[in-house]
Amino acid sequence: MAQAHSGTTRTCDHPHHPHAADTHASPQLRVFTLATQAAKQASLLKVMLGTYEALEKMIRHERASDAESLAVRREGLCSLMRSLNGEMARQLDGLVSTTGTLQAFATDEIQRGG
């Protein structure tokens, strides 16, 4: 499906999503594009959350006889968790923005009678 729209010029209709939907596309295509983007963002967040939880369990349940080795591993895992947490926050902001754009577009279409 991405190939079918690869030649489409995208314009900015939301400051956080410059490629959210083609302003020249049909309302149905714009809604589909925004809904697809939101679904992908939600799916990615689900994977990231699972990864975060797995890292958290590793840190919590890790037992090692070498305290220095344990500290190094925990430090690395904690660093990964901070990075992942930051990326999840960015993805969540994007999802909120995408769904806000979708809601605003749908509201405009309903008010226009379209």
NUZATI-142375 format. One line per 5 residues: their letters; for each residue x negated, y negated, z negated of N, C-alpha, C, O, CB. Coordinates in steps of 0.02 Angstrom, whole numbers, plus 50000, padded with zeros to 5 digits. Glycine has a CB too. Example, Ala and Ser with C-alpha at 12.3 -4.5 7.8 and 13.67 -1.06 7.14 Angstrom:
BEGIN
as) 49340:50284:49610:49385:50225:49610:49340:50165:49610:49288:50166:49577:49435:50224:49548 ~ 49358:50112:49646:49316:50053:49643:49355:49998:49606:49330:49943:49598:49296:50030:49714
//
This chain:
BEGIN
maqah) 49959:50059:50000:50000:50000:50000:49957:49937:50000:49976:49887:50031:50046:50000:49941 ~ 49900:49938:49967:49855:49881:49966:49832:49864:50036:49821:49805:50052:49795:49894:49920 ~ 49824:49914:50078:49801:49902:50146:49853:49865:50186:49836:49824:50229:49784:49968:50179 ~ 49916:49878:50173:49969:49845:50210:49971:49770:50197:49994:49732:50239:50036:49876:50193 ~ 49946:49749:50139:49948:49679:50121:49880:49646:50121:49873:49590:50097:49980:49671:50053
sgttr) 49829:49680:50147:49760:49655:50143:49750:49590:50182:49705:49551:50164:49712:49707:50167 ~ 49789:49578:50233:49781:49518:50272:49821:49459:50246:49819:49405:50275:49800:49531:50342 ~ 49858:49469:50193:49901:49417:50166:49860:49365:50129:49816:49382:50089:49953:49447:50120 ~ 49873:49302:50143:49840:49248:50107:49876:49238:50041:49936:49229:50039:49840:49182:50148 ~ 49838:49240:49988:49866:49232:49921:49861:49159:49900:49812:49125:49916:49831:49278:49870
tcdhp) 49910:49136:49863:49908:49069:49836:49921:49071:49762:49947:49121:49736:49958:49023:49871 ~ 49903:49018:49728:49910:49017:49655:49980:48995:49636:50000:48938:49650:49857:48971:49623 ~ 50018:49039:49604:50082:49018:49578:50085:49025:49503:50138:49018:49473:50138:49059:49610 ~ 50028:49038:49472:50022:49039:49399:49948:49028:49383:49906:49061:49414:50049:49105:49367 ~ 49931:48984:49336:49861:48968:49323:49819:49028:49302:49759:49029:49315:49857:48916:49271
hhpha) 49849:49078:49269:49810:49136:49247:49809:49191:49299:49771:49239:49292:49838:49162:49183 ~ 49851:49187:49350:49854:49239:49401:49854:49208:49470:49907:49202:49501:49918:49283:49391 ~ 49796:49188:49495:49793:49156:49560:49815:49201:49617:49832:49177:49671:49723:49131:49573 ~ 49815:49267:49606:49836:49314:49659:49899:49352:49640:49910:49407:49664:49780:49363:49675 ~ 49940:49323:49596:49998:49359:49570:50047:49378:49625:50073:49434:49625:50032:49318:49518
adtha) 50060:49333:49670:50107:49349:49724:50099:49298:49780:50084:49239:49767:50180:49349:49698 ~ 50108:49319:49840:50105:49277:49899:50168:49234:49900:50224:49260:49900:50099:49319:49964 ~ 50160:49167:49901:50218:49123:49901:50258:49126:49965:50314:49102:49968:50196:49052:49888 ~ 50230:49156:50017:50265:49163:50081:50299:49231:50087:50335:49243:50136:50218:49153:50139 ~ 50289:49274:50039:50319:49341:50040:50392:49337:50018:50414:49288:49989:50279:49390:49995
spqlr) 50428:49389:50033:50498:49393:50012:50502:49396:49936:50454:49418:49904:50533:49454:50044 ~ 50558:49375:49907:50565:49379:49834:50556:49451:49809:50526:49462:49757:50634:49354:49813 ~ 50581:49499:49847:50574:49569:49826:50501:49590:49824:50480:49624:49777:50612:49615:49873 ~ 50461:49569:49873:50390:49586:49874:50353:49551:49817:50309:49581:49786:50358:49566:49941 ~ 50371:49489:49802:50339:49453:49747:50354:49488:49681:50309:49496:49640:50362:49380:49745
vftla) 50417:49507:49670:50435:49542:49608:50398:49609:49605:50371:49627:49552:50511:49554:49604 ~ 50396:49645:49660:50361:49709:49662:50287:49700:49646:50259:49739:49607:50369:49743:49730 ~ 50255:49649:49674:50184:49636:49663:50171:49621:49589:50124:49648:49560:50160:49579:49707 ~ 50211:49577:49560:50202:49560:49490:50216:49619:49444:50180:49630:49396:50248:49501:49472 ~ 50269:49657:49459:50285:49715:49417:50230:49768:49422:50213:49799:49372:50352:49746:49439
tqaak) 50202:49778:49481:50147:49825:49491:50086:49803:49451:50053:49844:49419:50130:49833:49565 ~ 50071:49738:49454:50014:49712:49417:50024:49722:49342:49978:49743:49307:50003:49637:49433 ~ 50084:49708:49318:50098:49717:49246:50091:49791:49226:50064:49806:49173:50169:49691:49229 ~ 50116:49836:49268:50112:49907:49253:50039:49930:49250:50020:49969:49207:50150:49948:49305 ~ 49998:49906:49296:49927:49924:49296:49892:49897:49234:49851:49932:49204:49892:49898:49360
qasll) 49908:49835:49215:49877:49806:49156:49898:49845:49093:49856:49858:49050:49896:49732:49149 ~ 49961:49863:49088:49985:49901:49030:49951:49970:49028:49932:49993:48974:50061:49909:49032 ~ 49944:50002:49085:49912:50067:49088:49839:50063:49066:49815:50105:49029:49917:50096:49160 ~ 49804:50012:49090:49734:50002:49071:49728:49990:48996:49684:50016:48963:49704:49944:49110 ~ 49774:49950:48969:49774:49937:48897:49784:50002:48857:49753:50011:48805:49828:49887:48878
kvmlg) 49827:50046:48882:49839:50109:48848:49775:50151:48846:49759:50181:48794:49895:50148:48883 ~ 49739:50154:48901:49676:50191:48904:49624:50159:48857:49589:50194:48821:49648:50193:48976 ~ 49620:50093:48858:49572:50059:48816:49588:50070:48742:49542:50079:48702:49572:49984:48831 ~ 49651:50069:48724:49670:50080:48654:49651:50151:48632:49627:50161:48577:49746:50069:48645 ~ 49662:50200:48676:49642:50269:48660:49567:50274:48650:49544:50310:48605:49664:50316:48715
tyeal) 49529:50240:48692:49456:50239:48686:49435:50207:48620:49391:50232:48585:49425:50202:48745 ~ 49467:50152:48604:49452:50116:48542:49465:50161:48482:49424:50165:48436:49493:50052:48536 ~ 49522:50195:48482:49539:50240:48427:49489:50298:48421:49472:50319:48366:49610:50268:48436 ~ 49467:50324:48478:49417:50379:48477:49351:50355:48447:49321:50390:48407:49406:50407:48547 ~ 49329:50296:48466:49268:50268:48438:49275:50256:48363:49230:50270:48324:49249:50201:48473
ekmir) 49333:50231:48343:49346:50219:48273:49342:50283:48232:49314:50284:48177:49414:50185:48263 ~ 49370:50337:48259:49367:50403:48225:49295:50428:48220:49275:50456:48170:49411:50454:48262 ~ 49257:50417:48274:49187:50438:48273:49149:50403:48217:49109:50435:48182:49154:50425:48341 ~ 49161:50340:48209:49126:50302:48158:49148:50324:48088:49107:50333:48043:49138:50226:48167 ~ 49212:50333:48079:49240:50350:48015:49219:50420:47992:49206:50430:47932:49315:50346:48017
heras) 49216:50467:48038:49205:50537:48019:49134:50562:48031:49118:50620:48019:49251:50581:48057 ~ 49091:50518:48055:49023:50540:48069:48985:50553:48004:48985:50512:47958:48986:50487:48111 ~ 48953:50610:48001:48912:50628:47943:48842:50646:47970:48835:50684:48018:48943:50689:47902 ~ 48793:50617:47940:48725:50633:47961:48679:50634:47900:48689:50598:47851:48699:50580:48013 ~ 48630:50678:47904:48583:50682:47848:48533:50625:47851:48507:50604:47799:48546:50750:47849
daesl) 48520:50599:47909:48473:50545:47918:48510:50478:47916:48543:50460:47965:48433:50553:47984 ~ 48506:50442:47861:48542:50380:47852:48522:50327:47905:48565:50289:47928:48530:50352:47782 ~ 48459:50325:47924:48436:50276:47973:48467:50291:48041:48489:50245:48076:48359:50277:47977 ~ 48467:50354:48060:48497:50374:48124:48572:50358:48125:48599:50335:48175:48486:50449:48137 ~ 48605:50372:48070:48676:50357:48064:48689:50282:48072:48736:50262:48106:48703:50382:47996
avrre) 48648:50241:48041:48657:50169:48044:48649:50144:48116:48687:50101:48138:48606:50133:47998 ~ 48600:50171:48152:48589:50151:48222:48648:50171:48265:48672:50131:48305:48524:50183:48249 ~ 48673:50232:48256:48730:50255:48295:48793:50214:48278:48830:50195:48323:48744:50330:48282 ~ 48803:50201:48215:48861:50161:48195:48857:50091:48224:48906:50063:48247:48867:50158:48118 ~ 48797:50062:48222:48788:49995:48249:48806:49994:48323:48840:49948:48347:48715:49971:48238
glcsl) 48783:50044:48360:48798:50048:48431:48872:50058:48444:48901:50027:48489:48759:50105:48463 ~ 48903:50103:48406:48975:50115:48414:49015:50053:48395:49065:50037:48428:48997:50174:48371 ~ 48995:50018:48343:49030:49957:48323:49024:49903:48377:49071:49866:48390:49002:49930:48256 ~ 48966:49900:48409:48956:49853:48464:49002:49869:48522:49033:49825:48552:48882:49853:48487 ~ 49007:49934:48538:49054:49955:48591:49126:49937:48573:49164:49914:48615:49048:50031:48603
mrsln) 49144:49947:48510:49212:49932:48488:49226:49857:48494:49281:49837:48514:49222:49955:48415 ~ 49177:49815:48476:49187:49742:48483:49197:49722:48556:49240:49682:48572:49128:49704:48452 ~ 49157:49751:48599:49163:49737:48671:49231:49759:48697:49265:49723:48733:49107:49770:48711 ~ 49250:49820:48678:49314:49847:48699:49372:49805:48671:49420:49791:48707:49322:49920:48676 ~ 49367:49784:48609:49418:49743:48578:49426:49676:48616:49482:49653:48628:49401:49729:48505
gemar) 49370:49646:48634:49372:49584:48673:49405:49594:48741:49444:49552:48763:49302:49557:48682 ~ 49388:49649:48774:49418:49663:48840:49493:49678:48833:49532:49658:48876:49382:49721:48874 ~ 49512:49713:48780:49583:49726:48769:49621:49660:48759:49676:49652:48784:49594:49773:48708 ~ 49591:49614:48722:49623:49549:48712:49632:49512:48778:49684:49482:48791:49581:49506:48663 ~ 49580:49514:48822:49586:49482:48888:49640:49516:48930:49679:49482:48963:49518:49485:48924
qldgl) 49642:49582:48929:49692:49618:48967:49762:49603:48941:49809:49595:48980:49679:49693:48965 ~ 49769:49598:48875:49834:49582:48846:49856:49512:48866:49914:49501:48882:49831:49589:48769 ~ 49809:49465:48864:49825:49397:48887:49849:49398:48959:49897:49364:48977:49763:49350:48879 ~ 49815:49437:49001:49834:49443:49071:49904:49474:49079:49943:49451:49120:49784:49485:49109 ~ 49918:49525:49039:49983:49557:49041:50038:49508:49020:50091:49505:49051:49985:49619:48997
vsttg) 50026:49471:48967:50075:49421:48944:50086:49369:48999:50143:49349:49011:50051:49387:48879 ~ 50032:49347:49030:50038:49298:49084:50076:49326:49144:50119:49293:49172:49969:49275:49105 ~ 50060:49388:49163:50093:49419:49220:50168:49427:49208:50209:49410:49250:50062:49487:49236 ~ 50185:49452:49149:50256:49462:49135:50291:49395:49127:50351:49389:49144:50265:49504:49071 ~ 50257:49344:49102:50286:49276:49100:50299:49249:49169:50352:49219:49182:50240:49229:49062
tlqaf) 50252:49259:49215:50261:49238:49284:50319:49275:49316:50360:49246:49351:50196:49249:49324 ~ 50322:49340:49304:50377:49381:49330:50444:49357:49304:50492:49351:49342:50366:49455:49312 ~ 50447:49343:49239:50510:49318:49210:50529:49250:49239:50587:49239:49255:50503:49314:49134 ~ 50481:49205:49245:50495:49139:49273:50519:49144:49345:50567:49110:49365:50433:49094:49269 ~ 50486:49186:49385:50506:49195:49454:50577:49224:49458:50618:49201:49498:50456:49241:49491
atdei) 50591:49276:49418:50657:49306:49418:50710:49256:49397:50765:49254:49426:50659:49368:49371 ~ 50695:49215:49347:50742:49164:49324:50756:49114:49379:50814:49096:49391:50714:49127:49262 ~ 50703:49091:49414:50713:49045:49470:50756:49075:49524:50800:49042:49552:50645:49025:49500 ~ 50744:49139:49541:50783:49173:49592:50856:49180:49572:50901:49171:49613:50753:49243:49607 ~ 50868:49195:49510:50937:49202:49485:50972:49135:49488:51030:49131:49508:50939:49231:49413
qrgg) 50938:49081:49467:50968:49015:49468:50982:48990:49539:51029:48952:49549:50923:48967:49433 ~ 50942:49012:49587:50953:48995:49657:51006:49038:49689:51029:49025:49745:50888:49001:49696 ~ 51026:49090:49653:51076:49135:49681:51047:49188:49726:51083:49221:49763:51127:49096:49718 ~ 50981:49196:49723:50947:49244:49767:50937:49307:49732:50909:49354:49760:50882:49219:49791
//
